Amino acid sequence: MQLPGTQLAPQPTRDPNQLNGSLIELRNLVKHYKTAAGDFPALKGINLQVARGDFVAIYGKSGAGKSTLINLITGIDNPTSGEIVIDRTPLHTLNEDQRSRWRGKNLGIVFQFFQLLPSLTLIENITLTMDFCNTYPLKERKARALQLLDRVGIAQHAYKTPSKISGGQQQRVAIARALANDPPVIVADEPTGNLDSRTAHEIFDLFSSLVEHGKTLLVVTHDKEIASRATRIVEMADGAIITA
C-alpha cells in the first residue's frame, strides 16, 4: 500500500542479459556442424545455469557433446543459435576479436595436453599470459608468476623448461597459467587424461582448493570416478543434458 504523500520508487528495468544469480547461463544452446551428409546436431537445445563458486563436472562418453559445449563457453566457437551469458557478458554477440580479449581476462583454460611453450621457462609461460592481456604492471608479473607456481607446489622448478619436469608438474604449471590474470572461471578439458590416477587425484585436490578460494570450475571428463570429485555433475549424451 502506498502511504499518503509518498511515491513508489521506480522499478528497475531488467537487463535481458542479467544472470538470475548465476555466473554462467546457457539458454537454448544449439550447435550444428555441416558435413557431407548434411547438418550434424552436436548440441540440441542446452539450458544450464552455473552459480559463482560451483565446481561442476561435465561428464559423458566420447561424442556426447562435452567438448563442443566447452568450446562455446570459452568462446572458441560460436553457437548456431541460443545464448551464452557469463558474468553479464553476452558472449554470443561478440565477434572473434572481442571474444579473444574477453577470454584472456575472464577465463582460465587448462588443456589435456598442457600446451606449454617448450622453449620458455615455467615462469615465462605464466608471465606471457599477463603480457598478452596487460593485466598487471610489468614489474609485478614475475613476482606474481612465482607466487602462483608456489601455490601449485612447484616454485622450485620456476626456471626449468617444461621438458625437465613430469606430466603432473606440467599440468600444475598449466593451472598456474590459467590463474595468471585472476579470472573468475577456470575451464579444464580432460585435465587428467594423460596422468596416472594418483596424480589425477592430486590435481583435483588442487581444483577443490581453488573453489574454496572463490573460483568457479568447469571440468570436462569421461571418467565417472573423476567426475565424482566435483560437487555437481552435469551428464551429457547425444548432444543433450540428461542429468544436472
N, C-alpha and C positions, 0 to 999 in steps of 0.2 A: 504494500500500500504506500502511495506517495504522501508524505507529510505536507501540510499547508506551507506555502512559501518556499518549497524546495523543488528542485528539478532533478529528474533521474539522470545519472551520468550516462553519456552516450556509450553504447555497447561497441567494443572494438570489432572492426571488420576482420573476419577470419581469413588469414592468408591461406590460399589453396595449397601451398606447399608446406604448411605447418605440420609437425610430425605427431600430433596427438600424444606427446610424451615420449615418443620413440626417437632413438638416434638415427635409425635406418628404417625406411618404409618402402616396400616394393608393392606396386599396385598394378594388377592385371598384366604382368610382365610376359611378353611373348617374344620368342626369337625363332625365326625361320632361316635356314640356310638353303641356298639354291644348289641343287645337284643336277646331274644329267637326267635323273629320274623324276625331277620336279622338286618342289619345295619340301624340305625336311623340317618338321616341327621339333626343335631342340628343347624349347620351353613352352609350356602350354598354360598361360594364364597364372603366373606365380603371384601370390599375395603373401607378404611376410613382414612382420614388424620385429625389430631388434631394439631392446632398451639399452640405454647407456650402462656400461658395466656388465653386460651379458657375456657369457663365454659359450658360444654356440658352435657345435659340430654339425657340419653339413655332410651327411652320411648317405652313401648309396653305392651300388655296384657301378662298374665301368659302363659308360653310356647313359647313366641316369640323368645327366644334365648338370652335374655339380660344377664342372669347370666352366661351362657356358655361363652359369649363374654368377660365378665369381668374376669372370671376365666383364660382365655387365656391371656388377657392383663396383669394380675397380676402375671402370671407365675405359678399359682396354678395347671394348667392343660396344656397339650401340644396340638397343633393343629394336625389334621390328615394330613393336607397339608397347604401350604401357609406360609407367612412370617409376623413376628411381630417385628418391629424395633422401639425402644423407646430411644430417645436421643443418636442415633447412635449405640445402643447395639442391635444386632440381637438375640432377646430373644429366638426365635425358635431353635437356635443352641446350647443353653446352657443345661447342664444336671441339674438334680433336685437340687443338692447341690449348683451349680453355680447360679441357678435361685433364690434360697433361700437367698443367700448372696447378690445378686444384689437387690432383692426386699426390703430387710431390709434398704438399704441405698437410694433407688431411688423412692420408692412408700410408701405413707401413706394410709392405708386402714381403712375405717370406716364401721362397720357392723351394720345390723339392730338390732341385739340383744346385742350390745355394747361389749360383750366378755371381760369385765374387770375381772381381777383375784380377787375373793371376799375376800381373806384373806390379801390382800395388801391394803395399803392406796392409795389414789388417786395419790399422789406424787410418790409412789413406782411403781405404774402401769406405770408411764411415764418414770422414770429413768431406769426401766427394759429394755425398748426398746433401750435406749442408751447403756446399759450394753451389750446387745446382739450383737450390731454392733460395739461397742467400738469407737463411733464416736466423743465423746467429752472427754476431760480429766476428770478423776474420780472426782476431787474436784469441777468441774464446773457443774456436772449433776443435782444436787439438785437445784441449783440456776436457771438453765435453765428450769427445770420442773415447778418451782414456777412461772417463767415468763410466761410460756405457759398457766398455769392454770389461771393466771391473764388475759392473752389475751382473753381467752374464758369466762371470767367473774365469775370464781368460786374459786379464790385463797383462799378465807376464809375457804373453805372446804378441804384444801390440806391434812390434816392428818386424815380425816374420811375414812372409808371403803365404797365401792360402795353401800352397803345396806342402808347406812344412808342418801343417797341423792335421789332425784327424777330421773325418767327416762330421762327427758330432761337434767338434770345436768350430768347424766351418759354419755349421748351422747356428751356433751361438753368435758367431760374428754377423751372420745374416739377420738375426733377431736384433742385435745391437744396431745394425744399419737401419733396420725398419723403424727403430725408435729415435733415430738421429734428429728428426725435425719435430719430435714430440707430437705425433698425430693422435687423434682420439681413437682411431680404429686401426687394428692390426688384422691383416688377412693372411692366412697361411694355407697354401695349396699343397696338400700331401707333404707336410714338412718333415714327416718321419719315414717317408717311403724308402729312403736309402740308408736308414740307420738300424742298428740292432735293437732288440726290444728294451734292453736296459737303458741305452742312450735315448731311445724314443720316450721312455717314461721320464727321464731327466729333463728332456725338452718340454714335456707337458707340465712338469713341476714348475719350470720357468714361466710357462704361459699362465699358470694359475697365479703365480706371484705378480705378473703384470696386471691381471684382472683385479687382484687385491689392491693394487695401486691406481686403479681407476680406468684402465684401458678396457676397450670393448674388443673382443676377439671373435673372429670367424675362422674356423679351421675346417678345411675340406679333407675328408678321409674316406677310404673304402674299408677301413679296419674298425669293426664294431667295438673291439676292446679299447682301442684308442679313443673312439668317439665317446665311450662311456666316461672318460675322464673329464669331459666338458660338463657344464651344469645344465645344458639344454641340447637336445638332439633334434635336428631337422632332417627327416629321412626323405630321400627323393627316389623316384623310379619313373622311367619313361617320360622325363621332362616335366614331371609334376611333383608337388609335395604331398606325401601320403601321411606323414605324421609330423607335427611341430610342437 
